[in-house]
Structure formats: structure tokens, C-alpha cells
């Protein structure tokens, strides 16, 4: 098991009678890109504020980079770069002044700051906007600048609250590419989102939260296996006779749990095979079908996208 860079145990946060986070336990491996997924109001921001020491838990424990958020808040703050969901008001600053201000807050010597600012602007592709006023930047550029600010003290952990929220499709892609690049540089990235496409494109791990509770978490591969226990293979055939032949061939094939005749589509006959084996088994299954001298028009495995997985797992707790 990988070293855990963020860990919580039974984390609870109450605001009066309202429980925003309810016994949440999460595990973020070192070097991962962890998508913290849930609808608005699920408790994502409150969890992040506790991890960054901005909000004190009602009960439970949390550690970041080996430091307790309750007992070692200063050490936690040194380890993290936190990007809230709001940019803040810094409209009367130029881009380089904005980064210089935060670098000074992190006690980075003035003699080192110019090189640091140049490196950060190059990393987030804003070198050409160095002397622009912050309020003249697009929202996507402000998000990239905010991300650059979180990197000023070279933290090992990035905690990002909805980094792609409100961005146009191009800006979202740019943010995703930037997060992947930062992960390659050795950063652990923990970001919240309700945009499932952002998760499926780049994440190595995912946690799904609903009503302040963790419903499911793990690596993307483990989650897909957990939420889709068997593979679904659709075979398209020329005639009804071929359908019956497929059923016969698959009746004793190891790993096949069900063979279902589907409604014809476009005048073509279809059969779905539910199979629990691996890739080699799928290849053997395909080979057996072809050995039966059947007129096969198509052989395709259906993959459940993350949205289908998310709806399936949240439906269980909501209903």
C-alpha cells in the first residue's frame, strides 16, 4: 500500500444542529491525483477547510503529510498549497506583484523572488501577461494564477477547491493538463469537483461523498471493478440461428454468468454476454465464438462511464 499523504478518521463538523461532515474517513496516497467528488452541499469545502486548518473539526482526526491538523497546524500549512473556490480581491495588482506579495508572505527572500515568479508564470503559461492588471485576466487565467500562487513555497500537497468551476471548456482542459504536469513533478493533488469529466480524464484515485459521508473511494481501476462487477460484451449477429449458436457455445464457458438476447437493432441480432474474467479470457471467448463458424458482425465490450458509476453509487444512499 502506498504511503498516505492525507488521511482522516471519522471526521465530523457540525454547525449548530446541522452536520456538514459526518464521520468521514478518506485516504489519499502520495503522488496521486485524488478527485473528491460530490454534489454541491455534500461537505467537500468544509472537509478541505478542516484539512487546511482553517476550520476546526467537531470531532475525529486528520493528518496531512504526517502532521496532525489539530496538533501541528503550522507544519500542515507549510506542507500544503491551498486554492479556495474564490479568487479573492487583488484587482489593483499586476500579475507579477500578486505572486511577489504571496512569495513575501511565505518569507521567500526578495533576491530569490524574481526568478521564482518567472518560473511560476512560465509553468502556468502566463509569462506574456506578467505586467497585466489582475482584474483584466479572464477567469481561466485567474485560476491559473491562483494555482501558481499555491506553488510559491514549493509545497508537496495541493488542496484545490473546485479548480475548474465556472471555466469554459478550453480553460478546463488547460487546468486539467496543468494538474497532470504538477503530478509528474511529484506533487500530490487533492481536488474537489462536481464535474465528472475532470475526474475521469486525469484522476488516479477518487472519493465519492454525499451528505457529508464517504460512500466509496479507491483507485479508479478498483472503483470501476467495484461498481461494475462483470464485463458486458455485446455480440452483433447476422441471424437468429447465430444467436442460438452463441448461447450454446457460451453455456459452459468459464466466467460467463449470463447470456442475454437483446432487442434487434437496425435489423441486426444482438446478444449480451456478462463475463467476470480478464483480458485473456475475453480473447479466448472471442476465439471460441469465431471457431463456431458464426457470421459475427460486431464484438464490443461496453464500458460504464464515470457518470453511470456515480449515479449508481449515490442512488443507493439517497433512495
N, C-alpha and C positions, 0 to 999 in steps of 0.2 A: 504493500500500500504506500502511495506517495505521502511525503510529509505534508501535513495540513498547515496552510498559511493563515486561514481564517477558520475558526471553529466556535460554534455556540452550543450551549446545552440548556434546554428548557428556558429559553429567553422569553421574558414576559414584560410588556409595557402597558400600563393602564393609565388612562386619562380620566380621572373620576370613576364613573361606573362603566366607561367604555374601555374595552380591551382591544388595543390596536395590534399587539403581537401576543400570541397565545401559545406559550410553550414551544417556541421554535428552536429546532436544532439543525444546524447546517454545517457542512464540511466542504471547504474549498482547498483542493490540492495545490501545492506550489507549482507555479508555471502554467496554471490552467487559465482558460478564458471561461469564466463561470457566468452563465446567464441566469439572473434572478427574475423569474417570470411570474406575472400575475396581473389581474385586472387592477384598474385604479381603485384605491382604497383597501388593497389587500394587506398592507403593512410593510411594503417594500422600503419606502422612505424612512419610516420610523426605525426599522431594523438597521438601515445604513447610518442613521444618526446615532444609534447606540454603538455601532462598530467604530465610528469615528470620534467617540467620547463626547459628542455634542448633547446627547440625551442620556440620562442615567437610567438603566433598567429598573423596573419594579422588582424583579427577581430573576434568577438564572445567572449564567456566566457566559463570558465571551472572551476570546483571545484573538489577537492579530499579530502575526509574525512572532508568536511565542510570548507575547506580552498581554497581561490581563487588562481589559478596558476599565475595570474597576480599580485595580491596584497600581497600574503603571500607565496612566493616561498620557503622560509626556512621551514615553517610549513608543506608544502606539502612534501618536501624532507624527513622530519622526519617521516612522516606517511607511506611512501612507500618503498618497496623493488623493485628495477628495475633491470631486467635482459635483456640486449640488445641481439640482434641476433648474435653478435660476442663475443667470449670469451675474447679476448684481449691477450696481450703478457706478460706472467708471467712464462716463461719456466724455469727460474733459481731459482725457489722457490720450497720448499717442500709443500705438501698439507696443513700441519698444519700452515706453515709460511704464506701461501696465505690467510688463514682465519684470522690469527693473524694480518696481515697487514690491512685488512679491518676492523676488530674489533677496531684496534687502530684509524683508520680514523673516526670511529663513537664515539670516545672518551670513549670507554669502558675501565675501569681501568685494568691495567696489572694483578692485583691479581684475577680478575674475568675471564680473557680471556681463561685460560687453561680449566676450567670447561665448558665454553661456546663452545669452539672448540670441545671438546669431545662430547657434546650434539648434536651439529650440524652434526658432522661426523656420529654419530650413527643414526640420523634422516634420512640422505641420504644414509645410508649403505656404508660408505667409511672409517669406523674405521680401517679396515685392510690395507688401503692404506695411512695411516696417514703420514708416513715418505717417501713416494714415491715422485719423482720429478713430478711436474705438467705436463711437456711435455711427460711423459711416460704414462699418462692416455689415455684411449680411449675417443672418442668424447662423448659417453654416460656418462662416468664418469665425464668428464669436465662439462657437462651440469648439472649434479647433484651437483658438487662442486660449480658451479656458482650460483645455486639455494640456496645452503647453505649460500653462501656469502650474498645474498639478505636478509637473515633472521637474520643476526648478531645483528641488533639493534631492533629486535622483532617488525617489522612494522605490521600495521593492514591490509595494502593493498599490494598485489603483482601485479606488472605490468610486464608481461613476453612477450617478443617479439619472436615469433616462437620457443618456448622451445623444441619442438620435431623435428625441421627441421634437416634433414641430419642424423637422427638416424636410426639404424637398428630396425626391428620390436620389438625385445625383449627390447631394450633400450627405445623405445617409450612407451611400456606398463609400464615399470618401472617409467617413468616420469609421466604418467597419474595417476598411483597408488599413487605417492608421492603428486601430486596436490590434490587428493581426501583426503589424510591424512591431509594435511595442511588446507583444508577447514573445516575438522572436528575439527581442533584446533582453529577455529574461524577466520581464515584469509579470506578476500575477494580476489578472484583471477580473474584478468582480463588478458587474454592472447590472442595473435593473432595467427592465423594459416590459412593455406590453405589446411590442411589435415582434411577432413570432419570426418573421423573415430574418430579422437581425440575429436571432439566436441560431436558427438552422444553418445560416451561412458561415458563421465563424466560431461558434462555441465548442469547447471540448467537454464541458460539463453544464448541467442545468439543474436548477431547483425550481419547482412549481409551488407557489404559495397562494393560499386562498383564505380569506377571513383571518389573517394573522397566523395561520398554521401551515407547516410544510406538508404538502400532500405527497410529493415524490421528488427524489433527487438522485443524481448519479451521473456517470459519463453518458454522452449522447448515445453510444452504442448500447450500453446497459439499459438505458431508458427505452430505446426502441424495442429491444428484446423483451423488456418487462411489459410494455404496452401493446406489443404485437407478438404474442407468444408463438405464432406459427407463420410461415411464409405462405403467401397466396399467389399461386401460379395459374394464369388463365391460358388455356389452350384453345385456339380457334381452328375449327374443322370444316371440312367440305360438306359432310352429310351426316344424317342421323346414325347411320351404320358405324361411322367412325367414332361417334360419341359412345356407343355401346362397347366398342373395342377398347377405348381408353378406360372405361370403367372396369372392364375385365383385367386389363394389364396392371391397373393400379390397386386392385383389390387386396393383393398380398405384398405390395411394395413397402419395405420397412420405412417408417417415418411418415407415411401418408395417413392422416387422421380422418380425412373426409374427401369425397369426390362429389361435386355438386353440378348438375346440369343447369346452365344459365339460360335466360331468355335469348333466343336468336337475335343477332344484331346485324343489320344490313344484309339479311338473307344468309348469314353465316352462323353455324352452330358453335356453341361455346361450352367449355367445361372448366370449372374452377377446382384446383387441387390444393388442399390445405396440407402443408408439409412442414415437419419440425426439424429436418436435417440441415446440414451446412451446404456450402457451395459445391463440394464434390458430389454430394448426394443429389443436388439439383441437376448436375451434369449427367449423373448416372440415370436419373429419372428421364431426362430428355432423350438419352441414348436408347432407353428401353422403349419409349414411345416410337421412335424412328425405326426401331427394329421390328415393330409390328406392322410395317408396310401401310401406315395410315397417311391419308392426304392431310398433312398438317399445314395450315395457312399462317399460324402465328403461335408463338410460345413466349409469354412475357410474365415477369414477376411484378406484382403490384406492390409499391412501397407506400406506406402510410406517411403522409407529411406531418410535420410537427403540429400543425393546426388541428388535424384529426386526433392526434395523440393528446393534445391539450384539452380538447373538448371532452374526450373520453374520460380523462382522469379527473377533471373538475366536475363533471356531471355527477360522479359518484358521491362527492361530498356536498354538492349543492342540493341535489334532489333528496 
